[in-house]
Amino acid sequence: MATTATEMQTYHNYIGGAWRESASGETFVDTNPAHPSEVLGRFQKSTAADVDAAIGAAEAAFPAWRAIPAPQRGEIILRAALLLEQRLDELARLMTREMGKTLKETRGDIQTAIDFGKYIASEGRRAEGETVPSALPDKMCLTIRQPLGVVGIITPWNFPMAIPAWKTFPALVAGNTVVLKPASDTPLLAVKLVEALVDAGTPPGVINLVTGPGGTLGDALVCDQRVALISLTGSTEVGKRVAELCGRDLRRCSLELGGKNAIIIMDDANLDEAVAGVAWAAFGTTGQRCTATSRVIIHRAALNEFNQRIVAAAENLRVGDGLDPQTEMGPLVNTGRVRAVHEYIEIGQQEGAKLLTGGAAYSDSPLAEGAFYAPTIFTNVTPEMRIAREEIFGPVLSVLPVGSYEEAIQVANATEYGLSCAMYTDDMRKVFRAMRDIQAGLIYFNAPTTGAEPHLPFGGVKNSGNGHRELGSGAVDEFSEVKTVFVSYPPRRG
Ligand code: NAD
């Protein structure tokens, strides 16, 4: 049921330990993409002045926060993770209403944040350095980890809890204070993350939240000299801009960006497994995962059978409101994305690709109300076509036939991106060669291109990032710097 303007809740920025209105006095609304007339709440349309206040609060809170022993900071993160666990069902339903993915997927998103919180909390007890011998007598050398200061965190809408948590938790464990700027399609889940951190006991000013337009707030955060690091997950286009602005002042930025991920299916692959893997990775989260499979590179020997089976799988998918437990694919995040995805259907057809299924929004069904788009498959796609090279970020799969392992690898690597790649094969030699040959930060064998584990590094190569990795024990590295210490202890003279 749609929420009326009078009963609509207004959410605030969180700055210096208080929920505050924006200096602009303006708000924007957050709507459900399955039912765009349903409004989840009103959020602050912040300005550079709000970002300035948030950075000021974070800067003021930094000395006291960094002085708290790291194991105690870790305890607060653990409590926040446990609070998210208590609230999991409620948060999953909110997330489905806010950005559309199915309840199974939103539960997974929040569970990832919980698991990572439990894992990274204990990094507060490690924060290990090195102890090494000196080349000189009576001297000892060691390294210690230090926080950076104020960290600016900018996040996308497709993993509204997991990604803000992947960044915020290690930043805080490492002793930094944070200004979080979430995507405008999913401010509510960011509010819920901050509420959990506040309830867990973060002191005022340690975590700050500012909602509103990416360009204005992003520039204010990125260009402020008091911000030591920008950690951004988003599109490659925005990442390049952030890198350029940070580069001017030699300030750090860690970037997790777009992908054009491929599943390679060799002629010896188990086709049942491959079809199931492609269907899940291409159409799960409506193709809006950074690790979504948007290309299948398949040996010609298996092409026809694969095409028949994947088309059947796509046409049998139950598309609908993600709150319905029967639904297998929800809407796109907003109606603007429906137009953006559809443009690529026209591009693909103009380029000469063959549309096997989909290629349209649901204009004459009950789904017409929402941002729904049919699972879409192109075949006879060639590597130079735009639909084979550009990130579409929707339920659109391009099938590229090849004749050999060597050609498959060449085609897989023929994009500017390098986030995730998978290969289905029973041949161990191909597995080890592909492990070496594929240009990607994440490689899967006999499994699709999606999936992360909290204790393993996550990130891409080429234009999918700038070399940093999230998750894993190294997650804290991004948010800290190494200081090398030399201690001399010769016998005291005189
Ligand atoms: P986006 O780049 O449009 O926005 C990301 C964030 O940046 C948002 O908070 C946005 O408000 C902000 N932003 C926009 N303009 C900005 C500017 N000029 N300066 C600073 N910040 C600005 O991306 P999106 O549409 O929210 O998310 C989808 C993209 O994110 C896809 O490209 C996807 O592949 C990528 N992504 C990557 C990963 C990864 O781990 N590599 C994970 C999830 C999503």
Boltz pocket constraint, residues with backbone or C-beta under 6 A from the ligand:
constraints:
  - pocket:
      binder: B
      contacts: [[A, 154], [A, 155], [A, 156], [A, 157], [A, 158], [A, 159], [A, 181], [A, 182], [A, 183], [A, 184], [A, 212], [A, 213], [A, 214], [A, 215], [A, 217], [A, 218], [A, 219], [A, 222], [A, 233], [A, 234], [A, 235], [A, 236], [A, 238], [A, 239], [A, 241], [A, 242], [A, 256], [A, 257], [A, 258], [A, 259], [A, 288], [A, 289], [A, 290], [A, 291], [A, 391], [A, 393], [A, 419], [A, 459], [A, 460], [A, 464]]
      max_distance: 6.0
